[in-house]
């Protein structure tokens, strides 16, 4: 059942009736209405009835986004490349939440597989409201040592995958005359990083792609935004030497790494009705690293 003003007032009146020892007055009614509304808004239903697809959703930032979306009431299909055990465990942990998580194996870098992934969601649910292009990899080395296959593999996994999924998602979104596409870029795509030419180029490409899609499809009520995370605490960064971490932190005004949950909170906002006038934006969430 959707929340409306009638429910708010009904709950408030029920509380007031039970207050036999208090004088009923305008202030009590107003206070109870605000209390009832605040209790509802704390139920985290910003994405109720939204049909979402998250690529690379079995671990790290992707898993945090899946979890947040489901807690906010969304039906979330999410892909994994090879980590089926992690994907199944995540889906199981979210049973009983407001929404639902459905994992399946897919290779976002494969054009046909991407089409099958979109088709699977649309066939099951009838539409696609939100696409989160999160799948990606790193293969770092200095340019002098970088092989062609290292460049190609990162560009395919990080950039071509975004084209693949977006291309196939457009038809159902155009048919529905609305949609939100969220692309996971990086602050490295904004200002580069030594030893990550392939990764930085792929993430910079995502930024240009995001802005172009926003301009092409804004008139069709399809929004496209990018998130550019900074240093985020993940399984990989937890294994870094303390001295390396300290070097990172010296350049971050907030003096800490971010969390996957903080990235997921931003993704929820961009996917929700609260962000319907936001498109073509690249939002850095990096503790001030880009200042």
MARKE-247660 format. One line per 10 residues: number of its first residue (from 1); their letters; for each residue x, y, z of N, C-alpha, C. Coordinates in Angstrom, 3 decimals, decimal comma. Example, Ala and Ser with C-alpha at 12.3 -4.5 7.8 and 13.67 -1.06 7.14 Angstrom:
<rs>
1> AS> 13,190:-5,690:7,800:12,300:-4,500:7,800:13,200:-3,300:7,800; 12,850:-2,250:7,080:13,670:-1,060:7,140:12,900:0,030:7,870
</rs>
This chain:
<rs>
1> XXXXXXXXXX> 0,850:-1,190:0,000:0,000:0,000:0,000:0,886:1,240:0,000; 0,576:2,207:-0,865:1,351:3,431:-0,921:0,941:4,394:0,199; 1,893:5,184:0,616:1,662:6,153:1,678:0,941:7,364:1,120; -0,048:7,874:1,818:-0,698:9,115:1,407:-1,063:9,926:2,651; -1,597:11,134:2,421:-1,908:12,042:3,520:-2,976:11,459:4,436; -3,927:10,703:3,864:-4,992:10,134:4,664:-4,448:9,188:5,712; -3,440:8,387:5,339:-2,826:7,485:6,310:-2,148:8,270:7,424; -1,482:9,358:7,039:-0,788:10,188:8,027:-1,767:10,735:9,065; -2,853:11,323:8,582:-3,832:11,916:9,475:-4,502:10,853:10,345; -4,810:9,696:9,739:-5,459:8,615:10,482:-4,605:8,168:11,656
11> XXXXXXXXXX> -3,306:7,965:11,404:-2,407:7,549:12,479:-2,341:8,613:13,572; -2,294:9,878:13,161:-2,203:10,955:14,134:-3,455:11,012:15,008; -4,607:10,895:14,383:-5,860:10,956:15,124:-5,967:9,807:16,115; -5,545:8,602:15,692:-5,593:7,450:16,597:-4,758:7,701:17,842; -3,589:8,306:17,677:-2,749:8,605:18,828:-3,441:9,619:19,753; -4,027:10,645:19,135:-4,642:11,712:19,932:-5,805:11,182:20,760; -6,619:10,290:20,169:-7,772:9,744:20,871:-7,363:9,027:22,148; -6,197:8,400:22,113:-5,742:7,645:23,286:-5,184:8,541:24,379; -5,044:9,818:24,112:-4,452:10,747:25,091:-5,556:11,389:25,938; -6,180:10,622:26,758:-7,302:11,123:27,555:-6,860:12,183:28,559
21> XXXXXXXXXX> -5,595:12,147:28,933:-5,123:13,068:29,978:-4,648:14,393:29,400; -4,664:14,496:28,049:-4,160:15,715:27,420:-5,266:16,459:26,695; -5,153:17,741:26,678:-6,108:18,567:25,953:-5,818:18,486:24,466; -6,851:18,181:23,683:-6,680:18,103:22,234:-6,608:19,521:21,690; -5,555:19,815:20,986:-5,408:21,138:20,409:-4,627:21,054:19,108; -4,543:22,150:18,444:-3,880:22,193:17,138:-2,433:21,737:17,223; -1,740:22,148:18,307:-0,328:21,806:18,414:-0,136:20,294:18,510; -1,015:19,619:19,249:-0,910:18,163:19,362:-1,136:17,503:17,999; -2,152:17,975:17,298:-2,459:17,377:15,987:-1,272:17,539:15,051; -0,712:18,734:14,999:0,414:19,006:14,118:1,623:18,152:14,491
31> XXXXXXXXXX> 1,893:18,058:15,781:3,046:17,278:16,234:2,892:15,812:15,861; 1,697:15,284:16,011:1,474:13,877:15,695:1,559:13,609:14,197; 1,099:14,559:13,406:1,204:14,389:11,953:2,669:14,332:11,541; 3,487:15,238:12,104:4,916:15,233:11,779:5,579:13,940:12,245; 5,182:13,439:13,408:5,758:12,202:13,929:5,414:11,022:13,029; 4,148:10,941:12,627:3,726:9,843:11,762:4,466:9,886:10,431; 4,621:11,098:9,892:5,312:11,226:8,609:6,777:10,841:8,732; 7,432:11,263:9,826:8,852:10,949:9,997:9,061:9,455:10,155; 8,134:8,785:10,811:8,256:7,336:10,955:8,132:6,654:9,613; 7,274:7,198:8,763:7,160:6,619:7,421:8,421:6,845:6,600
41> XXXXXXXXXX> 8,943:8,080:6,625:10,099:8,374:5,791:11,318:7,595:6,223; 11,353:7,128:7,460:12,470:6,316:7,927:12,395:4,877:7,434; 11,332:4,546:6,719:11,184:3,183:6,224:11,981:2,938:4,949; 12,646:3,983:4,421:13,546:3,832:3,282:12,866:3,170:2,085; 11,924:3,891:1,476:11,223:3,354:0,321:11,331:4,298:-0,878; 12,479:4,897:-1,081:12,663:5,830:-2,182:12,570:5,164:-3,548; 12,802:3,853:-3,610:12,799:3,145:-4,894:11,704:2,083:-4,956; 10,653:2,272:-4,219:9,563:1,301:-4,216:9,032:1,117:-5,637; 8,877:-0,139:-6,046:8,345:-0,519:-7,362:9,289:-0,220:-8,525; 10,511:0,205:-8,261:11,475:0,443:-9,331:12,099:-0,883:-9,774
51> XXXXXXXXXX> 12,233:-1,048:-11,074:12,886:-2,225:-11,644:14,292:-1,812:-12,051; 15,301:-2,455:-11,466:16,692:-2,020:-11,641:17,586:-3,165:-12,111; 18,631:-2,798:-12,830:19,681:-3,738:-13,204:21,023:-3,136:-12,824; 21,806:-3,883:-12,050:23,137:-3,451:-11,622:24,147:-4,456:-12,145; 25,113:-3,995:-12,931:26,155:-4,905:-13,406:27,290:-4,951:-12,389; 27,952:-6,107:-12,312:29,042:-6,257:-11,349:28,564:-6,062:-9,930; 27,449:-6,715:-9,587:26,812:-6,445:-8,314:27,108:-7,413:-7,186; 28,072:-8,286:-7,361:28,288:-9,315:-6,344:29,277:-8,924:-5,252; 30,025:-7,856:-5,464:31,042:-7,471:-4,480:31,298:-5,968:-4,522; 31,983:-5,477:-3,493:32,419:-4,087:-3,463:31,298:-3,077:-3,587
61> XXXXXXXXXX> 31,538:-2,051:-4,385:30,560:-0,986:-4,572:29,273:-1,529:-5,175; 29,387:-2,447:-6,121:28,203:-3,021:-6,750:27,295:-3,705:-5,754; 27,878:-4,490:-4,847:27,089:-5,188:-3,833:26,419:-4,195:-2,887; 27,128:-3,117:-2,545:26,539:-2,097:-1,669:25,348:-1,424:-2,341; 25,446:-1,189:-3,652:24,340:-0,581:-4,387:23,150:-1,528:-4,433; 23,408:-2,801:-4,716:22,323:-3,782:-4,727:21,611:-3,795:-3,379; 22,377:-3,847:-2,316:21,810:-3,906:-0,964:20,953:-2,675:-0,666; 21,481:-1,492:-0,965:20,741:-0,250:-0,696:19,460:-0,186:-1,520; 19,562:-0,555:-2,792:18,389:-0,497:-3,667:17,281:-1,417:-3,152; 17,663:-2,621:-2,743:16,669:-3,577:-2,239:16,058:-3,059:-0,943
71> XXXXXXXXXX> 16,870:-2,510:-0,070:16,363:-1,947:1,185:15,421:-0,777:0,937; 15,623:-0,088:-0,195:14,762:1,039:-0,547:13,506:0,598:-1,294; 13,309:-0,712:-1,451:12,074:-1,216:-2,038:12,137:-1,623:-3,488; 13,321:-1,589:-4,108:13,437:-1,911:-5,532:13,523:-3,415:-5,785; 13,116:-3,802:-6,976:13,384:-5,153:-7,480:14,671:-5,039:-8,283; 15,717:-5,693:-7,823:17,051:-5,504:-8,385:17,578:-6,797:-8,993; 17,774:-6,769:-10,293:18,511:-7,824:-10,971:19,968:-7,387:-10,989; 20,877:-8,290:-10,648:22,280:-7,904:-10,696:23,119:-9,029:-11,280; 24,147:-8,619:-12,022:24,985:-9,585:-12,715:26,297:-9,811:-11,972; 26,870:-10,959:-12,237:28,211:-11,276:-11,780:28,905:-11,989:-12,923
81> XXXXXXXXXX> 30,222:-11,915:-12,943:30,969:-12,558:-14,023:31,326:-13,986:-13,679; 31,880:-14,182:-12,472:32,306:-15,534:-12,087:32,053:-15,860:-10,618; 31,767:-14,852:-9,798:31,638:-15,074:-8,352:30,199:-15,442:-7,975; 29,764:-16,602:-8,392:28,379:-17,027:-8,144:28,092:-17,201:-6,651; 29,070:-17,698:-5,902:28,858:-17,917:-4,470:28,586:-16,594:-3,753; 29,353:-15,551:-4,083:29,143:-14,248:-3,478:27,779:-13,677:-3,869; 27,418:-13,843:-5,122:26,140:-13,324:-5,600:24,968:-14,007:-4,898; 25,040:-15,316:-4,788:23,964:-16,066:-4,122:23,874:-15,696:-2,644; 25,034:-15,513:-2,012:25,047:-15,144:-0,594:24,430:-13,767:-0,386; 24,715:-12,837:-1,299:24,144:-11,496:-1,194:22,623:-11,546:-1,340
91> XXXXXXXXXX> 22,151:-12,279:-2,335:20,708:-12,395:-2,556:20,021:-13,018:-1,341; 20,642:-14,043:-0,783:20,075:-14,712:0,389:20,009:-13,773:1,586; 21,040:-12,969:1,763:21,084:-12,050:2,907:20,011:-10,977:2,825; 19,477:-10,749:1,625:18,481:-9,692:1,440:17,050:-10,220:1,418; 16,898:-11,502:1,636:15,552:-12,059:1,719:14,820:-11,458:2,913; 13,596:-11,038:2,692:12,827:-10,401:3,752:12,951:-8,892:3,758; 13,803:-8,327:2,897:13,922:-6,874:2,789:12,724:-6,320:2,017; 12,665:-5,001:1,911:11,526:-4,360:1,253:11,426:-4,734:-0,225; 12,564:-4,881:-0,877:12,584:-5,239:-2,288:13,036:-6,670:-2,486; 13,682:-6,911:-3,631:14,099:-8,269:-3,968:15,356:-8,224:-4,816
101> XXXXXXXXXX> 16,266:-9,170:-4,606:17,515:-9,251:-5,367:17,548:-10,543:-6,166; 17,815:-10,434:-7,471:17,869:-11,595:-8,354:19,213:-11,603:-9,090; 20,135:-12,497:-8,725:21,439:-12,535:-9,390:21,427:-13,440:-10,627; 22,264:-13,122:-11,600:22,472:-14,015:-12,732:23,813:-13,710:-13,388; 24,390:-14,716:-14,000:25,708:-14,594:-14,619:25,595:-13,898:-15,975; 26,495:-12,966:-16,234:26,527:-12,284:-17,524:27,863:-11,575:-17,687; 28,280:-11,412:-18,933:29,515:-10,702:-19,245:29,140:-9,372:-19,877; 29,284:-8,296:-19,122:28,877:-6,977:-19,600:29,683:-6,523:-20,807; 30,883:-7,054:-20,972:31,734:-6,665:-22,099:31,319:-7,327:-23,403; 30,418:-8,294:-23,338:29,927:-9,003:-24,518:28,605:-8,380:-24,969
111> XXXXXXXXXX> 28,559:-7,904:-26,202:27,391:-7,170:-26,680:26,125:-8,014:-26,652; 26,213:-9,241:-27,124:25,031:-10,105:-27,146:24,584:-10,481:-25,740; 25,552:-10,760:-24,884:25,214:-11,101:-23,496:24,538:-9,929:-22,796; 24,995:-8,718:-23,105:24,375:-7,526:-22,526:22,925:-7,410:-22,980; 22,676:-7,692:-24,251:21,315:-7,664:-24,758:20,438:-8,695:-24,083; 20,998:-9,874:-23,856:20,248:-10,929:-23,165:19,919:-10,516:-21,729; 20,853:-9,816:-21,073:20,632:-9,381:-19,688:19,477:-8,391:-19,612; 19,481:-7,400:-20,502:18,384:-6,432:-20,533:17,072:-7,138:-20,868; 17,121:-8,034:-21,861:15,926:-8,763:-22,262:15,351:-9,605:-21,144; 16,222:-10,175:-20,339:15,762:-11,004:-19,221:14,954:-10,184:-18,220
121> XXXXXXXXXX> 15,444:-8,992:-17,918:14,749:-8,141:-16,960:13,403:-7,678:-17,520; 13,420:-7,209:-18,759:12,203:-6,670:-19,369:11,160:-7,767:-19,556; 11,602:-8,961:-19,942:10,666:-10,065:-20,123:9,993:-10,430:-18,800; 10,757:-10,391:-17,715:10,218:-10,777:-16,409:9,360:-9,685:-15,781; 9,752:-8,408:-15,978:9,104:-7,314:-15,246:8,309:-6,357:-16,132; 8,525:-6,436:-17,440:7,779:-5,567:-18,344:8,409:-4,230:-18,627; 9,473:-3,882:-17,884:10,126:-2,594:-18,083:11,463:-2,587:-17,351; 12,232:-1,529:-17,586:13,475:-1,291:-16,853:13,507:0,180:-16,484; 13,557:0,481:-15,198:13,551:1,866:-14,728:14,949:2,424:-14,509; 15,853:1,590:-13,986:17,185:2,069:-13,596:18,248:1,082:-14,068
131> XXXXXXXXXX> 19,268:1,607:-14,713:20,435:0,813:-15,103:21,656:1,396:-14,419; 22,387:0,563:-13,681:23,649:0,985:-13,065:24,786:0,222:-13,732; 25,586:0,940:-14,500:26,750:0,340:-15,164:27,939:0,398:-14,212; 28,123:-0,673:-13,468:29,149:-0,700:-12,427:30,292:-1,665:-12,741; 30,065:-2,630:-13,622:31,083:-3,656:-13,893:32,385:-3,011:-14,372; 33,492:-3,502:-13,863:34,779:-2,957:-14,282:35,937:-3,691:-13,635; 37,118:-3,491:-14,199:38,331:-4,145:-13,711:39,496:-3,155:-13,739; 40,593:-3,542:-13,117:41,858:-2,825:-13,257:42,921:-3,819:-13,704; 43,929:-3,308:-14,391:45,106:-4,099:-14,773:46,250:-3,105:-14,888; 46,774:-2,687:-13,736:47,671:-1,541:-13,663:49,119:-1,892:-13,993
141> XXXXXXXXXX> 49,722:-0,997:-14,727:51,164:-1,041:-14,976:51,558:0,244:-15,688; 52,836:0,577:-15,668:53,307:1,757:-16,375:53,151:1,566:-17,881; 52,926:2,648:-18,604:52,696:2,580:-20,040:53,856:1,888:-20,763; 55,071:2,100:-20,289:56,237:1,483:-20,915:56,135:-0,035:-20,914; 55,446:-0,588:-19,898:55,336:-2,041:-19,766:53,973:-2,587:-20,187; 53,045:-1,709:-20,484:51,682:-2,157:-20,754:51,578:-2,871:-22,097; 50,967:-4,049:-22,063:50,747:-4,812:-23,282:49,426:-4,402:-23,929; 49,300:-4,681:-25,195:48,065:-4,344:-25,901:46,859:-5,059:-25,297; 47,043:-6,312:-24,894:45,907:-7,051:-24,340:45,470:-6,484:-22,992; 46,404:-5,885:-22,234:46,021:-5,240:-20,982:45,159:-4,007:-21,246
151> XXXXXXXXXX> 45,554:-3,239:-22,253:44,758:-2,069:-22,635:43,366:-2,497:-23,101; 43,325:-3,454:-24,014:42,046:-3,884:-24,599:41,110:-4,479:-23,552; 41,656:-5,267:-22,644:40,818:-5,939:-21,656:40,128:-4,926:-20,734; 40,883:-3,916:-20,298:40,310:-2,904:-19,424:39,296:-2,039:-20,168; 39,612:-1,659:-21,398:38,683:-0,833:-22,173:37,391:-1,584:-22,470; 37,481:-2,865:-22,749:36,277:-3,663:-23,011:35,430:-3,814:-21,750; 36,081:-4,154:-20,654:35,333:-4,395:-19,418:34,734:-3,121:-18,846; 35,453:-2,006:-18,967:35,027:-0,772:-18,303:34,205:0,162:-19,181; 34,594:0,299:-20,449:33,945:1,280:-21,320:32,978:0,643:-22,312; 33,416:-0,397:-23,003:32,513:-1,034:-23,968:31,292:-1,630:-23,260
161> XXXXXXXXXX> 31,486:-2,092:-22,030:30,362:-2,649:-21,285:29,272:-1,595:-21,070; 29,692:-0,348:-20,833:28,732:0,737:-20,632:27,944:0,989:-21,915; 28,643:0,989:-23,051:27,953:1,104:-24,336:26,989:-0,057:-24,537; 27,457:-1,267:-24,278:26,641:-2,457:-24,511:25,307:-2,407:-23,766; 25,391:-2,190:-22,453:24,179:-2,205:-21,638:23,271:-1,027:-21,962; 23,867:0,155:-22,133:23,065:1,339:-22,432:22,354:1,200:-23,766; 23,059:0,721:-24,756:22,467:0,530:-26,089:21,222:-0,343:-26,008; 21,302:-1,447:-25,294:20,168:-2,369:-25,211:19,077:-1,864:-24,271; 19,444:-1,012:-23,309:18,455:-0,509:-22,345:17,593:0,604:-22,935; 18,069:1,251:-23,987:17,367:2,423:-24,498:15,977:2,095:-25,036
171> XXXXXXXXXX> 15,835:0,994:-25,749:14,530:0,685:-26,345:13,428:0,561:-25,281; 13,626:-0,267:-24,224:12,563:-0,333:-23,206:12,370:0,970:-22,446; 13,443:1,734:-22,244:13,288:3,015:-21,558:12,546:4,016:-22,433; 12,847:4,027:-23,711:12,131:4,918:-24,628:10,654:4,545:-24,697; 10,381:3,279:-24,697:8,995:2,812:-24,723:8,249:3,255:-23,468; 8,940:3,235:-22,344:8,343:3,623:-21,067:8,390:5,128:-20,837; 9,125:5,841:-21,710:9,288:7,295:-21,660:9,874:7,788:-20,334; 10,752:6,971:-19,756:11,498:7,423:-18,588:12,602:6,413:-18,291; 13,580:6,861:-17,546:14,660:5,969:-17,140:15,793:6,742:-16,501; 16,568:6,041:-15,701:17,746:6,627:-15,073:18,929:5,689:-15,302
181> XXXXXXXXXX> 19,971:6,219:-15,912:21,202:5,457:-16,157:22,301:6,055:-15,298; 22,939:5,220:-14,503:24,007:5,664:-13,617:25,279:4,915:-13,988; 26,299:5,655:-14,394:27,564:5,058:-14,822:28,642:5,283:-13,765; 29,363:4,226:-13,447:30,406:4,326:-12,429:31,733:4,704:-13,088; 32,133:5,960:-12,889:33,419:6,436:-13,393:34,419:6,421:-12,244; 35,299:7,406:-12,171:36,308:7,480:-11,113:36,975:8,841:-11,169; 37,466:9,308:-10,023:38,239:10,553:-10,034:39,496:10,391:-10,876; 39,955:9,166:-11,035:41,114:8,904:-11,900:40,783:9,269:-13,349; 39,522:9,132:-13,727:39,099:9,530:-15,059:39,063:11,035:-15,242; 39,105:11,770:-14,150:39,080:13,232:-14,193:40,489:13,798:-14,261
191> XXXXXXXXXX> 41,398:13,304:-13,383:42,739:13,897:-13,356:43,871:12,906:-13,592; 43,556:11,642:-13,977:44,591:10,685:-14,348:45,344:10,125:-13,157; 46,146:9,098:-13,427:46,968:8,504:-12,378:48,079:7,683:-13,015; 49,285:7,891:-12,562:50,431:7,159:-13,104:50,235:5,663:-12,900; 50,520:4,897:-13,916:50,397:3,443:-13,835:48,996:2,935:-14,120; 48,069:3,852:-14,451:46,687:3,464:-14,728:46,162:4,112:-16,012; 46,992:4,204:-17,028:46,572:4,868:-18,272:45,349:4,192:-18,874; 45,321:2,858:-18,836:44,172:2,146:-19,403:42,907:2,390:-18,585; 43,025:2,278:-17,275:41,878:2,479:-16,386:41,388:3,928:-16,459; 42,321:4,890:-16,403:41,950:6,306:-16,447:41,263:6,650:-17,762
201> XXXXXXXXXX> 41,783:6,115:-18,861:41,176:6,384:-20,169:39,766:5,825:-20,247; 39,559:4,626:-19,705:38,225:4,018:-19,739:37,234:4,817:-18,899; 37,667:5,315:-17,749:36,780:6,074:-16,867:36,529:7,483:-17,401; 37,524:8,063:-18,079:37,314:9,359:-18,734:36,328:9,195:-19,896; 36,435:8,082:-20,604:35,499:7,797:-21,684:34,068:7,709:-21,187; 33,891:7,138:-20,007:32,556:7,033:-19,409:31,972:8,415:-19,152; 32,804:9,357:-18,756:32,327:10,721:-18,495:31,802:11,357:-19,778; 32,571:11,261:-20,862:32,116:11,803:-22,143:30,864:11,118:-22,644; 30,806:9,818:-22,465:29,641:9,027:-22,870:28,404:9,477:-22,086; 28,561:9,657:-20,792:27,454:10,068:-19,921:26,864:11,398:-20,360
211> XXXXXXXXXX> 27,714:12,377:-20,610:27,238:13,691:-21,014:26,542:13,644:-22,373; 27,066:12,835:-23,281:26,462:12,721:-24,608:25,083:12,080:-24,553; 24,957:10,997:-23,778:23,666:10,322:-23,647:22,646:11,238:-22,982; 23,089:12,017:-21,989:22,182:12,956:-21,323:21,622:13,965:-22,319; 22,465:14,454:-23,227:22,003:15,421:-24,224:21,090:14,768:-25,257; 21,399:13,545:-25,654:20,593:12,852:-26,659:19,201:12,507:-26,151; 19,107:12,099:-24,894:17,876:11,478:-24,414:17,119:12,269:-23,350; 17,613:13,446:-23,024:16,922:14,263:-22,034:15,490:14,577:-22,436; 15,261:14,839:-23,714:13,913:15,168:-24,182:12,963:13,991:-24,082; 13,508:12,792:-23,903:12,679:11,595:-23,743:12,526:11,188:-22,278
221> XXXXXXXXXX> 12,928:12,080:-21,375:12,808:11,845:-19,939:13,700:10,701:-19,461; 14,814:10,519:-20,145:15,810:9,535:-19,721:17,039:10,300:-19,236; 17,375:10,089:-17,966:18,496:10,792:-17,353:19,735:9,904:-17,350; 20,901:10,526:-17,446:22,163:9,774:-17,399:23,181:10,574:-16,603; 23,676:9,982:-15,530:24,660:10,634:-14,664:25,806:9,676:-14,361; 26,915:10,235:-13,933:28,080:9,425:-13,566:28,496:9,731:-12,135; 28,953:8,703:-11,455:29,536:8,841:-10,127:31,039:8,609:-10,255; 31,813:9,507:-9,656:33,270:9,387:-9,724:33,828:9,193:-8,314; 33,924:7,946:-7,852:34,457:7,695:-6,510:35,950:8,002:-6,432; 36,373:8,352:-5,223:37,796:8,489:-4,959:38,317:7,200:-4,360
231> XXXXXXXXXX> 39,155:7,318:-3,313:39,682:6,122:-2,663:38,613:5,536:-1,738; 38,148:4,365:-2,078:37,074:3,719:-1,343:37,611:2,451:-0,682; 37,228:2,255:0,567:37,686:1,075:1,302:36,991:-0,171:0,762; 37,769:-1,059:0,176:37,262:-2,315:-0,368:38,192:-3,444:0,053; 37,884:-4,640:-0,418:38,748:-5,779:-0,108:40,183:-5,518:-0,567; 40,322:-4,862:-1,718:41,646:-4,601:-2,269:42,408:-3,573:-1,438; 41,762:-2,463:-1,085:42,469:-1,411:-0,352:42,775:-1,814:1,085; 42,003:-2,737:1,633:42,271:-3,190:3,010:43,601:-3,935:3,096; 44,046:-4,469:1,974:45,292:-5,234:1,945:46,522:-4,361:1,719; 46,310:-3,069:1,482:47,434:-2,174:1,239:48,248:-1,956:2,502
241> XXXXXXXXXX> 49,533:-1,719:2,314:50,418:-1,399:3,420:49,983:-0,093:4,077; 50,162:0,006:5,396:49,735:1,191:6,131:50,407:2,459:5,625; 51,659:2,346:5,188:52,365:3,517:4,672:51,756:4,005:3,365; 51,304:3,063:2,534:50,649:3,427:1,278:49,325:4,126:1,572; 48,585:3,585:2,537:47,317:4,205:2,924:47,540:5,623:3,440; 48,590:5,802:4,228:48,884:7,115:4,794:49,182:8,124:3,687; 49,857:7,679:2,628:50,140:8,553:1,491:48,842:9,003:0,835; 47,901:8,080:0,676:46,584:8,423:0,127:45,902:9,474:0,999; 45,884:9,215:2,301:45,125:10,059:3,219:45,671:11,484:3,295; 46,959:11,656:3,060:47,554:12,989:3,108:46,951:13,918:2,063
251> XXXXXXXXXX> 46,471:13,339:0,964:45,913:14,142:-0,125:44,392:14,298:-0,044; 43,776:13,725:0,975:42,322:13,779:1,121:41,962:14,716:2,268; 41,286:15,829:1,997:40,946:16,772:3,071:40,200:16,139:4,241; 39,327:15,170:3,990:38,587:14,537:5,084:39,405:13,486:5,832; 40,621:13,204:5,332:41,584:12,333:6,015:41,058:10,922:6,285; 40,277:10,405:5,386:39,831:9,017:5,486:39,415:8,526:4,113; 39,346:7,211:3,977:38,795:6,637:2,757:37,279:6,621:2,843; 36,645:6,580:1,705:35,198:6,485:1,674:34,753:5,041:1,810; 33,453:4,854:1,956:32,896:3,506:2,057:32,007:3,224:0,849; 31,843:1,962:0,547:30,956:1,559:-0,550:29,529:2,013:-0,276
261> XXXXXXXXXX> 29,152:2,032:0,993:27,796:2,442:1,360:27,546:3,913:1,017; 28,583:4,736:1,125:28,426:6,156:0,779:28,211:6,325:-0,717; 28,870:5,501:-1,520:28,641:5,525:-2,963:27,218:5,060:-3,259; 26,781:4,022:-2,560:25,445:3,477:-2,775:24,362:4,496:-2,421; 24,587:5,278:-1,370:23,612:6,310:-0,998:23,414:7,309:-2,133; 24,505:7,693:-2,779:24,402:8,620:-3,905:23,672:7,970:-5,076; 23,955:6,699:-5,320:23,275:5,982:-6,404:21,768:5,925:-6,163; 21,371:5,696:-4,918:19,941:5,676:-4,578:19,305:7,018:-4,919; 19,970:8,096:-4,532:19,429:9,426:-4,812:19,271:9,654:-6,314; 20,297:9,329:-7,088:20,245:9,560:-8,533:19,192:8,691:-9,223
271> XXXXXXXXXX> 18,917:7,537:-8,643:17,921:6,642:-9,225:16,502:7,022:-8,833; 16,356:7,815:-7,793:15,041:8,077:-7,185:14,328:9,253:-7,832; 13,033:9,394:-7,541:12,263:10,549:-8,031:12,769:11,886:-7,500; 13,619:11,860:-6,482:14,154:13,104:-5,933:15,198:13,753:-6,846; 15,653:13,020:-7,859:16,715:13,536:-8,734:16,238:13,699:-10,175; 14,963:13,940:-10,359:14,404:13,958:-11,718:14,844:15,167:-12,546; 15,496:16,152:-11,938:15,999:17,300:-12,707:17,524:17,295:-12,770; 18,120:16,147:-12,527:19,577:16,021:-12,567:19,963:15,069:-13,685; 20,718:15,550:-14,656:21,209:14,699:-15,734:22,487:15,289:-16,317; 23,322:14,433:-16,876:24,569:14,867:-17,483:25,648:15,269:-16,494
281> XXXXXXXXXX> 25,467:14,904:-15,227:26,401:15,341:-14,191:27,402:14,246:-13,823; 28,591:14,684:-13,475:29,624:13,794:-12,946:29,844:14,206:-11,500; 29,403:13,375:-10,568:29,464:13,729:-9,155:30,600:12,982:-8,483; 31,599:13,729:-8,051:32,740:13,129:-7,351:32,383:12,919:-5,897; 32,697:11,749:-5,401:32,492:11,461:-3,978:33,829:10,898:-3,480; 34,662:11,834:-3,036:36,088:11,515:-2,858:36,716:12,181:-1,643; 35,900:12,693:-0,733:36,452:13,330:0,452:37,200:14,597:0,200; 36,964:15,212:-0,983:37,649:16,452:-1,315:38,961:16,267:-2,055; 39,231:15,053:-2,515:40,487:14,767:-3,217:40,664:15,636:-4,457; 39,546:16,009:-5,077:39,617:16,788:-6,319:39,606:18,294:-6,093
291> X> 39,680:18,728:-4,829:39,635:20,166:-4,525:40,958:20,821:-4,891
</rs>
